[in-house]
């Protein structure tokens, strides 16, 4: 049973909640420097925010103007429960609605199988971003 919902919004609408999730997952958990986490793209992106039945934010992700999906983050206690898939699907659908021919993302290597299960294909080699191994992955729309 799905006990969460996903909505899309601008940074002004969901930024406080989305930012808190990203700080928890990326900065505290993965040790990404805070100055690399929040950036000027937030103001120009569409953000997906998942909330539990009580309205507490539990996951987020964003779609940049050029069709890149990024900053996918799910609170640890909600992982493996379909929340990340729902956030990703909302962003893919929004990209399609906006007329993008494909979506692209920079996947942390440990999450490549997750994205592959959603139709993304890895391209190129492994590279470091914020000290974490990543691969470029794309999905045609």
N, C-alpha and C positions, 0 to 999 in steps of 0.2 A: 504494500500500500504506500502510495506517494504521500508523504507528510511534509512536503515543502512546495514552494512555488518559485517561479523565476519571472522576473520582470526586467525590462530594458529601460534605461534612462540615461540622462546626461550626468556629467560629474557633479553638477549643482544639485541634482536630485538624489544621487546614490553615493556620492564621493566619500562622505564621512564613513559610511558603513563598508564600502568597498575598500577604502584605504586602510581601515582597521584590520580587515581580513588579510590584505596583502602584507601589512607590517607584521602580523602574527606569523604567516606562513613563510614569506620570503626573508624578512629581516631577522626575526627572532629564531625561527626554526632552521632556515637554510643559511643564515649568516650573510645574506646579501647586504652590502652597505646601503644605508637608507637613502643616500644621495643618488644611488643608481635605481632605486625602486620607483619613486614617484617622479614623474617627469611632465614636460609641457604637453605631451600627447594626450594626457588625461582629459584636458579641457575640450579637446576636439574629437574624442572618441565616443562611441556608444558603449555603455557598460551594461553587462548582465549582472543581476544580483539575485541570488537565491536566498530565501528566508524560510525558516522552519514555521510550523503551525502557529507559533506564538509571535512571529514577526522578527525573530532574531536572525541577523545576517549570518549565513553559513558558507557561502561561496561566491566567487565573482570571476569575471573575465571581461575583456574589452575587444572591440572591433575598431581598428584604425580606419581612417578615411581611404587608405589604399587597399583595403581588404585583408590586412594582416590581423590575425587573432593573437592576443597575448594576455599576459598577466592572469592566466588561469590559476585560481587558488581555491582550495576547499579546506575548511577547517578539519583537523585530524580526526575528530570524533565523527565526522560525516563522510569520510572517504569510504569508497566501496559500496555506496548505497544509491548510486545513480545520479547524484547531484552534479558531478562534473560533466556527465553525459548530457544532462538537461541544460546546463549552462552553455556547453559547446554547441548543442543543437540550436539553441536560441540565437547564438551569434552567427552560425552558419546560415540559418534562415534569414536573419537580418541582412547579411551580405548578399544573399540571393535576391532579396527584396530590393536592395539598392542597385542591383544590376551588375554585380561583380561576376566575372567569368570563372574565378577561382578564389579560394582562400588559402592563405599561407600562414605558417607559424614557425616559431623557433621552439622546438620541444626539448625539454630536459630529457636526456637519454633514458632515464628510468621510466618515463611516461610514453615512450615511442609506441609501445604495444597498444596503449589506450587510444592514441590518436589513429593508429593503423586500423583498429577495430571500427573506427568512424570514417573510414574511407581516405585517410591521409596517407600519402606515399613519401618516404624519405628520399631526399636528394642530397648529393654531396657527402662530404665527410663530417666527422665530429669536430666541434670547435668549442672553445671555452667562452662563456659569457658569465660575468660575475663569479668566476672561479668554478662554474658548474658546466659539465659536458652537455652540449646541445647538438641537435641536428635540425636542419631545415626540412619541413614537411609541407606538402601541398595537396589540395583536394579540388578537383574541378567541380564547378557548379553547373 
